Amino acid sequence: MYEEQLSMIGANDAIVAISFSPYANETVALSEVASKAGAKQIVITDSQVSPLTAFSDVSFVIKEAKVDAFRSQSASLCLVQSLAVSMAINSKHK
């Protein structure tokens, strides 16, 4: 379904891409396809030099805490929840 979903991205779509180092090839490919299609992109990543930021309209750089090979996702989850609540509140006022 991945290829089918990519082929349906258009200029009226908005994409939210979330990936941290090492960046998933599928997420980078999604951002490239969305960019070529003219879709707007919101990126959540861990570095300003992430391969995703080149395609983004808006980038959020999150530095998550790491212990050995385990990365906390708390800051990213808080950001996503804040964005969702903000969108819900704004949609009520329109």
PDB file of N, CA, C and O in Angstrom:
ATOM      1  N   MET A   1       0.809  -1.200   0.000  1.00  0.00           N
ATOM      2  CA  MET A   1       0.000   0.000   0.000  1.00  0.00           C
ATOM      3  C   MET A   1       0.853   1.265   0.000  1.00  0.00           C
ATOM      4  O   MET A   1       0.366   2.335  -0.363  1.00  0.00           O
ATOM      5  N   TYR A   2       2.104   1.158   0.397  1.00  0.00           N
ATOM      6  CA  TYR A   2       2.985   2.324   0.481  1.00  0.00           C
ATOM      7  C   TYR A   2       3.086   3.034  -0.862  1.00  0.00           C
ATOM      8  O   TYR A   2       2.911   4.250  -0.935  1.00  0.00           O
ATOM      9  N   GLU A   3       3.369   2.283  -1.930  1.00  0.00           N
ATOM     10  CA  GLU A   3       3.509   2.869  -3.262  1.00  0.00           C
ATOM     11  C   GLU A   3       2.192   3.494  -3.723  1.00  0.00           C
ATOM     12  O   GLU A   3       2.197   4.571  -4.321  1.00  0.00           O
ATOM     13  N   GLU A   4       1.078   2.839  -3.457  1.00  0.00           N
ATOM     14  CA  GLU A   4      -0.226   3.367  -3.849  1.00  0.00           C
ATOM     15  C   GLU A   4      -0.537   4.673  -3.119  1.00  0.00           C
ATOM     16  O   GLU A   4      -1.065   5.614  -3.711  1.00  0.00           O
ATOM     17  N   GLN A   5      -0.206   4.719  -1.839  1.00  0.00           N
ATOM     18  CA  GLN A   5      -0.450   5.934  -1.069  1.00  0.00           C
ATOM     19  C   GLN A   5       0.433   7.077  -1.557  1.00  0.00           C
ATOM     20  O   GLN A   5      -0.028   8.215  -1.639  1.00  0.00           O
ATOM     21  N   LEU A   6       1.681   6.797  -1.879  1.00  0.00           N
ATOM     22  CA  LEU A   6       2.571   7.830  -2.400  1.00  0.00           C
ATOM     23  C   LEU A   6       2.042   8.416  -3.704  1.00  0.00           C
ATOM     24  O   LEU A   6       2.132   9.622  -3.932  1.00  0.00           O
ATOM     25  N   SER A   7       1.499   7.567  -4.546  1.00  0.00           N
ATOM     26  CA  SER A   7       1.023   8.032  -5.857  1.00  0.00           C
ATOM     27  C   SER A   7      -0.207   8.933  -5.736  1.00  0.00           C
ATOM     28  O   SER A   7      -0.555   9.621  -6.696  1.00  0.00           O
ATOM     29  N   MET A   8      -0.864   8.941  -4.590  1.00  0.00           N
ATOM     30  CA  MET A   8      -2.071   9.742  -4.411  1.00  0.00           C
ATOM     31  C   MET A   8      -1.806  11.112  -3.792  1.00  0.00           C
ATOM     32  O   MET A   8      -2.747  11.889  -3.623  1.00  0.00           O
ATOM     33  N   ILE A   9      -0.560  11.435  -3.448  1.00  0.00           N
ATOM     34  CA  ILE A   9      -0.236  12.717  -2.840  1.00  0.00           C
ATOM     35  C   ILE A   9      -0.357  13.808  -3.897  1.00  0.00           C
ATOM     36  O   ILE A   9       0.163  13.678  -5.005  1.00  0.00           O
ATOM     37  N   GLY A  10      -1.054  14.891  -3.534  1.00  0.00           N
ATOM     38  CA  GLY A  10      -1.248  15.996  -4.466  1.00  0.00           C
ATOM     39  C   GLY A  10      -0.945  17.342  -3.839  1.00  0.00           C
ATOM     40  O   GLY A  10      -0.576  17.426  -2.667  1.00  0.00           O
ATOM     41  N   ALA A  11      -1.102  18.387  -4.622  1.00  0.00           N
ATOM     42  CA  ALA A  11      -0.778  19.746  -4.186  1.00  0.00           C
ATOM     43  C   ALA A  11      -1.695  20.250  -3.073  1.00  0.00           C
ATOM     44  O   ALA A  11      -1.328  21.182  -2.358  1.00  0.00           O
ATOM     45  N   ASN A  12      -2.866  19.661  -2.912  1.00  0.00           N
ATOM     46  CA  ASN A  12      -3.797  20.092  -1.863  1.00  0.00           C
ATOM     47  C   ASN A  12      -3.614  19.328  -0.559  1.00  0.00           C
ATOM     48  O   ASN A  12      -4.390  19.510   0.379  1.00  0.00           O
ATOM     49  N   ASP A  13      -2.598  18.477  -0.492  1.00  0.00           N
ATOM     50  CA  ASP A  13      -2.358  17.663   0.698  1.00  0.00           C
ATOM     51  C   ASP A  13      -1.313  18.297   1.608  1.00  0.00           C
ATOM     52  O   ASP A  13      -0.511  19.128   1.182  1.00  0.00           O
ATOM     53  N   ALA A  14      -1.345  17.887   2.859  1.00  0.00           N
ATOM     54  CA  ALA A  14      -0.313  18.251   3.838  1.00  0.00           C
ATOM     55  C   ALA A  14       0.242  16.956   4.418  1.00  0.00           C
ATOM     56  O   ALA A  14      -0.511  16.047   4.768  1.00  0.00           O
ATOM     57  N   ILE A  15       1.546  16.885   4.513  1.00  0.00           N
ATOM     58  CA  ILE A  15       2.239  15.692   4.997  1.00  0.00           C
ATOM     59  C   ILE A  15       2.935  16.028   6.314  1.00  0.00           C
ATOM     60  O   ILE A  15       3.568  17.076   6.440  1.00  0.00           O
ATOM     61  N   VAL A  16       2.815  15.139   7.281  1.00  0.00           N
ATOM     62  CA  VAL A  16       3.583  15.244   8.519  1.00  0.00           C
ATOM     63  C   VAL A  16       4.580  14.096   8.504  1.00  0.00           C
ATOM     64  O   VAL A  16       4.195  12.928   8.547  1.00  0.00           O
ATOM     65  N   ALA A  17       5.869  14.436   8.443  1.00  0.00           N
ATOM     66  CA  ALA A  17       6.929  13.427   8.413  1.00  0.00           C
ATOM     67  C   ALA A  17       7.709  13.501   9.718  1.00  0.00           C
ATOM     68  O   ALA A  17       8.156  14.572  10.128  1.00  0.00           O
ATOM     69  N   ILE A  18       7.867  12.350  10.365  1.00  0.00           N
ATOM     70  CA  ILE A  18       8.586  12.274  11.633  1.00  0.00           C
ATOM     71  C   ILE A  18       9.651  11.198  11.500  1.00  0.00           C
ATOM     72  O   ILE A  18       9.343  10.032  11.251  1.00  0.00           O
ATOM     73  N   SER A  19      10.913  11.598  11.668  1.00  0.00           N
ATOM     74  CA  SER A  19      11.992  10.619  11.603  1.00  0.00           C
ATOM     75  C   SER A  19      13.223  11.173  12.321  1.00  0.00           C
ATOM     76  O   SER A  19      13.506  12.370  12.283  1.00  0.00           O
ATOM     77  N   PHE A  20      13.931  10.276  12.966  1.00  0.00           N
ATOM     78  CA  PHE A  20      15.136  10.622  13.707  1.00  0.00           C
ATOM     79  C   PHE A  20      16.286   9.763  13.182  1.00  0.00           C
ATOM     80  O   PHE A  20      16.065   8.726  12.557  1.00  0.00           O
ATOM     81  N   SER A  21      17.505  10.205  13.442  1.00  0.00           N
ATOM     82  CA  SER A  21      18.688   9.475  12.983  1.00  0.00           C
ATOM     83  C   SER A  21      18.730   8.092  13.618  1.00  0.00           C
ATOM     84  O   SER A  21      18.568   7.977  14.833  1.00  0.00           O
ATOM     85  N   PRO A  22      18.940   7.056  12.846  1.00  0.00           N
ATOM     86  CA  PRO A  22      19.116   6.998  11.391  1.00  0.00           C
ATOM     87  C   PRO A  22      17.765   7.125  10.699  1.00  0.00           C
ATOM     88  O   PRO A  22      16.809   6.442  11.065  1.00  0.00           O
ATOM     89  N   TYR A  23      17.687   7.987   9.713  1.00  0.00           N
ATOM     90  CA  TYR A  23      16.426   8.339   9.070  1.00  0.00           C
ATOM     91  C   TYR A  23      15.907   7.194   8.197  1.00  0.00           C
ATOM     92  O   TYR A  23      16.652   6.608   7.411  1.00  0.00           O
ATOM     93  N   ALA A  24      14.625   6.892   8.350  1.00  0.00           N
ATOM     94  CA  ALA A  24      14.013   5.811   7.580  1.00  0.00           C
ATOM     95  C   ALA A  24      13.965   6.190   6.100  1.00  0.00           C
ATOM     96  O   ALA A  24      13.522   7.284   5.750  1.00  0.00           O
ATOM     97  N   ASN A  25      14.417   5.293   5.244  1.00  0.00           N
ATOM     98  CA  ASN A  25      14.419   5.552   3.800  1.00  0.00           C
ATOM     99  C   ASN A  25      13.013   5.847   3.290  1.00  0.00           C
ATOM    100  O   ASN A  25      12.838   6.695   2.414  1.00  0.00           O
ATOM    101  N   GLU A  26      12.015   5.160   3.826  1.00  0.00           N
ATOM    102  CA  GLU A  26      10.640   5.369   3.390  1.00  0.00           C
ATOM    103  C   GLU A  26      10.160   6.785   3.699  1.00  0.00           C
ATOM    104  O   GLU A  26       9.426   7.379   2.909  1.00  0.00           O
ATOM    105  N   THR A  27      10.567   7.320   4.835  1.00  0.00           N
ATOM    106  CA  THR A  27      10.137   8.669   5.214  1.00  0.00           C
ATOM    107  C   THR A  27      10.799   9.705   4.326  1.00  0.00           C
ATOM    108  O   THR A  27      10.153  10.667   3.911  1.00  0.00           O
ATOM    109  N   VAL A  28      12.073   9.526   4.028  1.00  0.00           N
ATOM    110  CA  VAL A  28      12.775  10.452   3.126  1.00  0.00           C
ATOM    111  C   VAL A  28      12.151  10.388   1.727  1.00  0.00           C
ATOM    112  O   VAL A  28      11.960  11.420   1.085  1.00  0.00           O
ATOM    113  N   ALA A  29      11.836   9.177   1.255  1.00  0.00           N
ATOM    114  CA  ALA A  29      11.198   9.015  -0.059  1.00  0.00           C
ATOM    115  C   ALA A  29       9.832   9.688  -0.079  1.00  0.00           C
ATOM    116  O   ALA A  29       9.471  10.331  -1.064  1.00  0.00           O
ATOM    117  N   LEU A  30       9.065   9.544   1.011  1.00  0.00           N
ATOM    118  CA  LEU A  30       7.765  10.204   1.124  1.00  0.00           C
ATOM    119  C   LEU A  30       7.913  11.711   0.989  1.00  0.00           C
ATOM    120  O   LEU A  30       7.146  12.347   0.267  1.00  0.00           O
ATOM    121  N   SER A  31       8.893  12.286   1.678  1.00  0.00           N
ATOM    122  CA  SER A  31       9.110  13.732   1.614  1.00  0.00           C
ATOM    123  C   SER A  31       9.493  14.181   0.207  1.00  0.00           C
ATOM    124  O   SER A  31       9.043  15.231  -0.252  1.00  0.00           O
ATOM    125  N   GLU A  32      10.307  13.407  -0.468  1.00  0.00           N
ATOM    126  CA  GLU A  32      10.690  13.741  -1.843  1.00  0.00           C
ATOM    127  C   GLU A  32       9.475  13.734  -2.765  1.00  0.00           C
ATOM    128  O   GLU A  32       9.278  14.666  -3.544  1.00  0.00           O
ATOM    129  N   VAL A  33       8.664  12.685  -2.677  1.00  0.00           N
ATOM    130  CA  VAL A  33       7.472  12.578  -3.520  1.00  0.00           C
ATOM    131  C   VAL A  33       6.503  13.716  -3.224  1.00  0.00           C
ATOM    132  O   VAL A  33       5.954  14.324  -4.143  1.00  0.00           O
ATOM    133  N   ALA A  34       6.294  14.002  -1.945  1.00  0.00           N
ATOM    134  CA  ALA A  34       5.379  15.073  -1.555  1.00  0.00           C
ATOM    135  C   ALA A  34       5.874  16.425  -2.063  1.00  0.00           C
ATOM    136  O   ALA A  34       5.077  17.257  -2.498  1.00  0.00           O
ATOM    137  N   SER A  35       7.178  16.642  -2.010  1.00  0.00           N
ATOM    138  CA  SER A  35       7.757  17.885  -2.509  1.00  0.00           C
ATOM    139  C   SER A  35       7.510  18.042  -4.007  1.00  0.00           C
ATOM    140  O   SER A  35       7.115  19.115  -4.465  1.00  0.00           O
ATOM    141  N   LYS A  36       7.738  16.990  -4.757  1.00  0.00           N
ATOM    142  CA  LYS A  36       7.512  17.029  -6.208  1.00  0.00           C
ATOM    143  C   LYS A  36       6.039  17.247  -6.540  1.00  0.00           C
ATOM    144  O   LYS A  36       5.712  17.867  -7.552  1.00  0.00           O
ATOM    145  N   ALA A  37       5.147  16.732  -5.682  1.00  0.00           N
ATOM    146  CA  ALA A  37       3.706  16.870  -5.911  1.00  0.00           C
ATOM    147  C   ALA A  37       3.184  18.241  -5.476  1.00  0.00           C
ATOM    148  O   ALA A  37       2.051  18.603  -5.795  1.00  0.00           O
ATOM    149  N   GLY A  38       3.998  18.997  -4.754  1.00  0.00           N
ATOM    150  CA  GLY A  38       3.585  20.318  -4.296  1.00  0.00           C
ATOM    151  C   GLY A  38       2.835  20.328  -2.978  1.00  0.00           C
ATOM    152  O   GLY A  38       2.244  21.344  -2.614  1.00  0.00           O
ATOM    153  N   ALA A  39       2.848  19.222  -2.259  1.00  0.00           N
ATOM    154  CA  ALA A  39       2.174  19.140  -0.953  1.00  0.00           C
ATOM    155  C   ALA A  39       2.967  19.920   0.094  1.00  0.00           C
ATOM    156  O   ALA A  39       4.194  19.996   0.022  1.00  0.00           O
ATOM    157  N   LYS A  40       2.271  20.490   1.049  1.00  0.00           N
ATOM    158  CA  LYS A  40       2.916  21.167   2.175  1.00  0.00           C
ATOM    159  C   LYS A  40       3.432  20.112   3.140  1.00  0.00           C
ATOM    160  O   LYS A  40       2.847  19.037   3.269  1.00  0.00           O
ATOM    161  N   GLN A  41       4.549  20.431   3.827  1.00  0.00           N
ATOM    162  CA  GLN A  41       5.142  19.436   4.721  1.00  0.00           C
ATOM    163  C   GLN A  41       5.511  20.025   6.072  1.00  0.00           C
ATOM    164  O   GLN A  41       6.114  21.093   6.171  1.00  0.00           O
ATOM    165  N   ILE A  42       5.129  19.296   7.099  1.00  0.00           N
ATOM    166  CA  ILE A  42       5.551  19.579   8.468  1.00  0.00           C
ATOM    167  C   ILE A  42       6.484  18.439   8.857  1.00  0.00           C
ATOM    168  O   ILE A  42       6.124  17.267   8.751  1.00  0.00           O
ATOM    169  N   VAL A  43       7.678  18.789   9.304  1.00  0.00           N
ATOM    170  CA  VAL A  43       8.686  17.786   9.638  1.00  0.00           C
ATOM    171  C   VAL A  43       9.038  17.885  11.115  1.00  0.00           C
ATOM    172  O   VAL A  43       9.246  18.976  11.646  1.00  0.00           O
ATOM    173  N   ILE A  44       9.100  16.736  11.765  1.00  0.00           N
ATOM    174  CA  ILE A  44       9.593  16.639  13.135  1.00  0.00           C
ATOM    175  C   ILE A  44      10.806  15.723  13.068  1.00  0.00           C
ATOM    176  O   ILE A  44      10.702  14.562  12.672  1.00  0.00           O
ATOM    177  N   THR A  45      11.964  16.263  13.463  1.00  0.00           N
ATOM    178  CA  THR A  45      13.209  15.515  13.324  1.00  0.00           C
ATOM    179  C   THR A  45      14.188  15.932  14.416  1.00  0.00           C
ATOM    180  O   THR A  45      13.845  16.732  15.287  1.00  0.00           O
ATOM    181  N   ASP A  46      15.389  15.400  14.370  1.00  0.00           N
ATOM    182  CA  ASP A  46      16.356  15.637  15.447  1.00  0.00           C
ATOM    183  C   ASP A  46      17.513  16.564  15.079  1.00  0.00           C
ATOM    184  O   ASP A  46      18.381  16.819  15.913  1.00  0.00           O
ATOM    185  N   SER A  47      17.541  17.074  13.844  1.00  0.00           N
ATOM    186  CA  SER A  47      18.667  17.900  13.436  1.00  0.00           C
ATOM    187  C   SER A  47      18.260  18.848  12.314  1.00  0.00           C
ATOM    188  O   SER A  47      17.423  18.513  11.477  1.00  0.00           O
ATOM    189  N   GLN A  48      18.856  20.025  12.307  1.00  0.00           N
ATOM    190  CA  GLN A  48      18.587  20.981  11.232  1.00  0.00           C
ATOM    191  C   GLN A  48      19.166  20.511   9.902  1.00  0.00           C
ATOM    192  O   GLN A  48      18.772  21.005   8.845  1.00  0.00           O
ATOM    193  N   VAL A  49      20.088  19.569   9.946  1.00  0.00           N
ATOM    194  CA  VAL A  49      20.665  19.025   8.713  1.00  0.00           C
ATOM    195  C   VAL A  49      20.073  17.662   8.361  1.00  0.00           C
ATOM    196  O   VAL A  49      20.637  16.927   7.551  1.00  0.00           O
ATOM    197  N   SER A  50      18.947  17.331   8.963  1.00  0.00           N
ATOM    198  CA  SER A  50      18.226  16.107   8.620  1.00  0.00           C
ATOM    199  C   SER A  50      17.853  16.160   7.144  1.00  0.00           C
ATOM    200  O   SER A  50      17.555  17.240   6.634  1.00  0.00           O
ATOM    201  N   PRO A  51      17.860  15.031   6.444  1.00  0.00           N
ATOM    202  CA  PRO A  51      17.478  15.043   5.031  1.00  0.00           C
ATOM    203  C   PRO A  51      16.026  15.463   4.816  1.00  0.00           C
ATOM    204  O   PRO A  51      15.649  15.821   3.700  1.00  0.00           O
ATOM    205  N   LEU A  52      15.216  15.424   5.854  1.00  0.00           N
ATOM    206  CA  LEU A  52      13.809  15.812   5.727  1.00  0.00           C
ATOM    207  C   LEU A  52      13.608  17.321   5.686  1.00  0.00           C
ATOM    208  O   LEU A  52      12.658  17.800   5.067  1.00  0.00           O
ATOM    209  N   THR A  53      14.482  18.067   6.330  1.00  0.00           N
ATOM    210  CA  THR A  53      14.284  19.519   6.414  1.00  0.00           C
ATOM    211  C   THR A  53      14.389  20.196   5.052  1.00  0.00           C
ATOM    212  O   THR A  53      13.816  21.268   4.857  1.00  0.00           O
ATOM    213  N   ALA A  54      15.099  19.602   4.120  1.00  0.00           N
ATOM    214  CA  ALA A  54      15.232  20.194   2.786  1.00  0.00           C
ATOM    215  C   ALA A  54      13.890  20.267   2.068  1.00  0.00           C
ATOM    216  O   ALA A  54      13.702  21.119   1.199  1.00  0.00           O
ATOM    217  N   PHE A  55      12.963  19.395   2.413  1.00  0.00           N
ATOM    218  CA  PHE A  55      11.667  19.338   1.746  1.00  0.00           C
ATOM    219  C   PHE A  55      10.553  20.022   2.535  1.00  0.00           C
ATOM    220  O   PHE A  55       9.437  20.158   2.034  1.00  0.00           O
ATOM    221  N   SER A  56      10.841  20.453   3.758  1.00  0.00           N
ATOM    222  CA  SER A  56       9.781  20.909   4.663  1.00  0.00           C
ATOM    223  C   SER A  56       9.386  22.363   4.438  1.00  0.00           C
ATOM    224  O   SER A  56      10.179  23.185   3.979  1.00  0.00           O
ATOM    225  N   ASP A  57       8.137  22.649   4.777  1.00  0.00           N
ATOM    226  CA  ASP A  57       7.656  24.029   4.845  1.00  0.00           C
ATOM    227  C   ASP A  57       7.830  24.539   6.273  1.00  0.00           C
ATOM    228  O   ASP A  57       8.098  25.719   6.501  1.00  0.00           O
ATOM    229  N   VAL A  58       7.670  23.619   7.234  1.00  0.00           N
ATOM    230  CA  VAL A  58       7.862  23.918   8.648  1.00  0.00           C
ATOM    231  C   VAL A  58       8.627  22.751   9.263  1.00  0.00           C
ATOM    232  O   VAL A  58       8.279  21.591   9.043  1.00  0.00           O
ATOM    233  N   SER A  59       9.674  23.062  10.037  1.00  0.00           N
ATOM    234  CA  SER A  59      10.456  22.013  10.695  1.00  0.00           C
ATOM    235  C   SER A  59      10.488  22.248  12.199  1.00  0.00           C
ATOM    236  O   SER A  59      10.664  23.373  12.667  1.00  0.00           O
ATOM    237  N   PHE A  60      10.317  21.179  12.932  1.00  0.00           N
ATOM    238  CA  PHE A  60      10.490  21.201  14.376  1.00  0.00           C
ATOM    239  C   PHE A  60      11.663  20.288  14.697  1.00  0.00           C
ATOM    240  O   PHE A  60      11.641  19.101  14.371  1.00  0.00           O
ATOM    241  N   VAL A  61      12.692  20.845  15.338  1.00  0.00           N
ATOM    242  CA  VAL A  61      13.865  20.056  15.710  1.00  0.00           C
ATOM    243  C   VAL A  61      13.760  19.728  17.190  1.00  0.00           C
ATOM    244  O   VAL A  61      13.735  20.617  18.041  1.00  0.00           O
ATOM    245  N   ILE A  62      13.699  18.434  17.477  1.00  0.00           N
ATOM    246  CA  ILE A  62      13.517  17.938  18.842  1.00  0.00           C
ATOM    247  C   ILE A  62      14.766  17.165  19.261  1.00  0.00           C
ATOM    248  O   ILE A  62      15.221  16.271  18.549  1.00  0.00           O
ATOM    249  N   LYS A  63      15.298  17.512  20.392  1.00  0.00           N
ATOM    250  CA  LYS A  63      16.428  16.766  20.967  1.00  0.00           C
ATOM    251  C   LYS A  63      15.880  15.891  22.084  1.00  0.00           C
ATOM    252  O   LYS A  63      15.646  16.359  23.198  1.00  0.00           O
ATOM    253  N   GLU A  64      15.682  14.631  21.777  1.00  0.00           N
ATOM    254  CA  GLU A  64      15.162  13.684  22.760  1.00  0.00           C
ATOM    255  C   GLU A  64      16.297  13.165  23.648  1.00  0.00           C
ATOM    256  O   GLU A  64      17.447  13.076  23.218  1.00  0.00           O
ATOM    257  N   ALA A  65      15.958  12.830  24.877  1.00  0.00           N
ATOM    258  CA  ALA A  65      16.929  12.226  25.785  1.00  0.00           C
ATOM    259  C   ALA A  65      17.241  10.809  25.307  1.00  0.00           C
ATOM    260  O   ALA A  65      16.356  10.095  24.837  1.00  0.00           O
ATOM    261  N   LYS A  66      18.507  10.410  25.433  1.00  0.00           N
ATOM    262  CA  LYS A  66      18.905   9.055  25.034  1.00  0.00           C
ATOM    263  C   LYS A  66      19.646   8.384  26.179  1.00  0.00           C
ATOM    264  O   LYS A  66      20.452   9.003  26.874  1.00  0.00           O
ATOM    265  N   VAL A  67      19.354   7.115  26.353  1.00  0.00           N
ATOM    266  CA  VAL A  67      20.091   6.274  27.288  1.00  0.00           C
ATOM    267  C   VAL A  67      20.503   5.043  26.506  1.00  0.00           C
ATOM    268  O   VAL A  67      19.665   4.228  26.119  1.00  0.00           O
ATOM    269  N   ASP A  68      21.805   4.913  26.278  1.00  0.00           N
ATOM    270  CA  ASP A  68      22.342   3.847  25.438  1.00  0.00           C
ATOM    271  C   ASP A  68      21.663   3.892  24.068  1.00  0.00           C
ATOM    272  O   ASP A  68      21.723   4.922  23.397  1.00  0.00           O
ATOM    273  N   ALA A  69      21.032   2.830  23.644  1.00  0.00           N
ATOM    274  CA  ALA A  69      20.391   2.801  22.326  1.00  0.00           C
ATOM    275  C   ALA A  69      18.917   3.186  22.390  1.00  0.00           C
ATOM    276  O   ALA A  69      18.231   3.157  21.368  1.00  0.00           O
ATOM    277  N   PHE A  70      18.422   3.544  23.559  1.00  0.00           N
ATOM    278  CA  PHE A  70      17.005   3.864  23.722  1.00  0.00           C
ATOM    279  C   PHE A  70      16.800   5.369  23.736  1.00  0.00           C
ATOM    280  O   PHE A  70      17.479   6.096  24.461  1.00  0.00           O
ATOM    281  N   ARG A  71      15.849   5.829  22.919  1.00  0.00           N
ATOM    282  CA  ARG A  71      15.549   7.252  22.825  1.00  0.00           C
ATOM    283  C   ARG A  71      14.151   7.506  23.381  1.00  0.00           C
ATOM    284  O   ARG A  71      13.193   6.823  23.017  1.00  0.00           O
ATOM    285  N   SER A  72      14.046   8.484  24.257  1.00  0.00           N
ATOM    286  CA  SER A  72      12.743   8.874  24.781  1.00  0.00           C
ATOM    287  C   SER A  72      11.970   9.577  23.668  1.00  0.00           C
ATOM    288  O   SER A  72      12.558  10.286  22.852  1.00  0.00           O
ATOM    289  N   GLN A  73      10.677   9.386  23.638  1.00  0.00           N
ATOM    290  CA  GLN A  73       9.829  10.059  22.650  1.00  0.00           C
ATOM    291  C   GLN A  73       8.909  11.082  23.318  1.00  0.00           C
ATOM    292  O   GLN A  73       7.966  11.565  22.691  1.00  0.00           O
ATOM    293  N   SER A  74       9.170  11.412  24.568  1.00  0.00           N
ATOM    294  CA  SER A  74       8.284  12.289  25.331  1.00  0.00           C
ATOM    295  C   SER A  74       8.139  13.671  24.710  1.00  0.00           C
ATOM    296  O   SER A  74       7.018  14.157  24.557  1.00  0.00           O
ATOM    297  N   ALA A  75       9.233  14.306  24.352  1.00  0.00           N
ATOM    298  CA  ALA A  75       9.165  15.657  23.780  1.00  0.00           C
ATOM    299  C   ALA A  75       8.430  15.646  22.436  1.00  0.00           C
ATOM    300  O   ALA A  75       7.643  16.549  22.150  1.00  0.00           O
ATOM    301  N   SER A  76       8.683  14.639  21.625  1.00  0.00           N
ATOM    302  CA  SER A  76       8.009  14.536  20.324  1.00  0.00           C
ATOM    303  C   SER A  76       6.509  14.324  20.510  1.00  0.00           C
ATOM    304  O   SER A  76       5.706  14.943  19.812  1.00  0.00           O
ATOM    305  N   LEU A  77       6.130  13.462  21.438  1.00  0.00           N
ATOM    306  CA  LEU A  77       4.713  13.217  21.702  1.00  0.00           C
ATOM    307  C   LEU A  77       4.016  14.471  22.218  1.00  0.00           C
ATOM    308  O   LEU A  77       2.879  14.747  21.834  1.00  0.00           O
ATOM    309  N   CYS A  78       4.677  15.229  23.077  1.00  0.00           N
ATOM    310  CA  CYS A  78       4.090  16.480  23.580  1.00  0.00           C
ATOM    311  C   CYS A  78       3.888  17.476  22.440  1.00  0.00           C
ATOM    312  O   CYS A  78       2.860  18.150  22.381  1.00  0.00           O
ATOM    313  N   LEU A  79       4.857  17.571  21.539  1.00  0.00           N
ATOM    314  CA  LEU A  79       4.730  18.466  20.389  1.00  0.00           C
ATOM    315  C   LEU A  79       3.560  18.058  19.503  1.00  0.00           C
ATOM    316  O   LEU A  79       2.759  18.908  19.115  1.00  0.00           O
ATOM    317  N   VAL A  80       3.448  16.778  19.178  1.00  0.00           N
ATOM    318  CA  VAL A  80       2.365  16.286  18.323  1.00  0.00           C
ATOM    319  C   VAL A  80       1.006  16.531  18.982  1.00  0.00           C
ATOM    320  O   VAL A  80       0.058  16.944  18.313  1.00  0.00           O
ATOM    321  N   GLN A  81       0.910  16.281  20.280  1.00  0.00           N
ATOM    322  CA  GLN A  81      -0.349  16.541  20.989  1.00  0.00           C
ATOM    323  C   GLN A  81      -0.691  18.027  20.968  1.00  0.00           C
ATOM    324  O   GLN A  81      -1.853  18.391  20.785  1.00  0.00           O
ATOM    325  N   SER A  82       0.303  18.884  21.153  1.00  0.00           N
ATOM    326  CA  SER A  82       0.073  20.331  21.122  1.00  0.00           C
ATOM    327  C   SER A  82      -0.405  20.786  19.746  1.00  0.00           C
ATOM    328  O   SER A  82      -1.306  21.619  19.646  1.00  0.00           O
ATOM    329  N   LEU A  83       0.191  20.249  18.695  1.00  0.00           N
ATOM    330  CA  LEU A  83      -0.234  20.593  17.333  1.00  0.00           C
ATOM    331  C   LEU A  83      -1.673  20.136  17.082  1.00  0.00           C
ATOM    332  O   LEU A  83      -2.467  20.874  16.498  1.00  0.00           O
ATOM    333  N   ALA A  84      -2.005  18.929  17.519  1.00  0.00           N
ATOM    334  CA  ALA A  84      -3.356  18.405  17.311  1.00  0.00           C
ATOM    335  C   ALA A  84      -4.393  19.246  18.069  1.00  0.00           C
ATOM    336  O   ALA A  84      -5.447  19.565  17.519  1.00  0.00           O
ATOM    337  N   VAL A  85      -4.103  19.601  19.310  1.00  0.00           N
ATOM    338  CA  VAL A  85      -5.035  20.411  20.098  1.00  0.00           C
ATOM    339  C   VAL A  85      -5.181  21.793  19.464  1.00  0.00           C
ATOM    340  O   VAL A  85      -6.289  22.322  19.378  1.00  0.00           O
ATOM    341  N   SER A  86      -4.082  22.371  19.027  1.00  0.00           N
ATOM    342  CA  SER A  86      -4.128  23.685  18.381  1.00  0.00           C
ATOM    343  C   SER A  86      -4.980  23.658  17.115  1.00  0.00           C
ATOM    344  O   SER A  86      -5.765  24.574  16.872  1.00  0.00           O
ATOM    345  N   MET A  87      -4.826  22.616  16.316  1.00  0.00           N
ATOM    346  CA  MET A  87      -5.631  22.484  15.096  1.00  0.00           C
ATOM    347  C   MET A  87      -7.108  22.330  15.438  1.00  0.00           C
ATOM    348  O   MET A  87      -7.965  22.900  14.762  1.00  0.00           O
ATOM    349  N   ALA A  88      -7.409  21.570  16.474  1.00  0.00           N
ATOM    350  CA  ALA A  88      -8.808  21.377  16.884  1.00  0.00           C
ATOM    351  C   ALA A  88      -9.425  22.689  17.361  1.00  0.00           C
ATOM    352  O   ALA A  88     -10.564  23.007  17.017  1.00  0.00           O
ATOM    353  N   ILE A  89      -8.683  23.438  18.143  1.00  0.00           N
ATOM    354  CA  ILE A  89      -9.189  24.718  18.635  1.00  0.00           C
ATOM    355  C   ILE A  89      -9.394  25.695  17.482  1.00  0.00           C
ATOM    356  O   ILE A  89     -10.414  26.383  17.425  1.00  0.00           O
ATOM    357  N   ASN A  90      -8.433  25.760  16.565  1.00  0.00           N
ATOM    358  CA  ASN A  90      -8.550  26.675  15.429  1.00  0.00           C
ATOM    359  C   ASN A  90      -9.695  26.297  14.512  1.00  0.00           C
ATOM    360  O   ASN A  90     -10.330  27.182  13.938  1.00  0.00           O
ATOM    361  N   SER A  91      -9.981  25.007  14.352  1.00  0.00           N
ATOM    362  CA  SER A  91     -11.065  24.592  13.467  1.00  0.00           C
ATOM    363  C   SER A  91     -12.437  24.950  14.069  1.00  0.00           C
ATOM    364  O   SER A  91     -13.402  25.150  13.331  1.00  0.00           O
ATOM    365  N   LYS A  92     -12.525  25.030  15.401  1.00  0.00           N
ATOM    366  CA  LYS A  92     -13.777  25.408  16.054  1.00  0.00           C
ATOM    367  C   LYS A  92     -14.101  26.879  15.826  1.00  0.00           C
ATOM    368  O   LYS A  92     -15.271  27.259  15.789  1.00  0.00           O
ATOM    369  N   HIS A  93     -13.077  27.703  15.675  1.00  0.00           N
ATOM    370  CA  HIS A  93     -13.258  29.154  15.558  1.00  0.00           C
ATOM    371  C   HIS A  93     -13.464  29.599  14.122  1.00  0.00           C
ATOM    372  O   HIS A  93     -13.565  30.799  13.864  1.00  0.00           O
ATOM    373  N   LYS A  94     -13.528  28.691  13.204  1.00  0.00           N
ATOM    374  CA  LYS A  94     -13.721  29.089  11.795  1.00  0.00           C
ATOM    375  C   LYS A  94     -15.137  28.910  11.367  1.00  0.00           C
ATOM    376  O   LYS A  94     -15.476  29.194  10.219  1.00  0.00           O
TER     377      LYS A  94
END
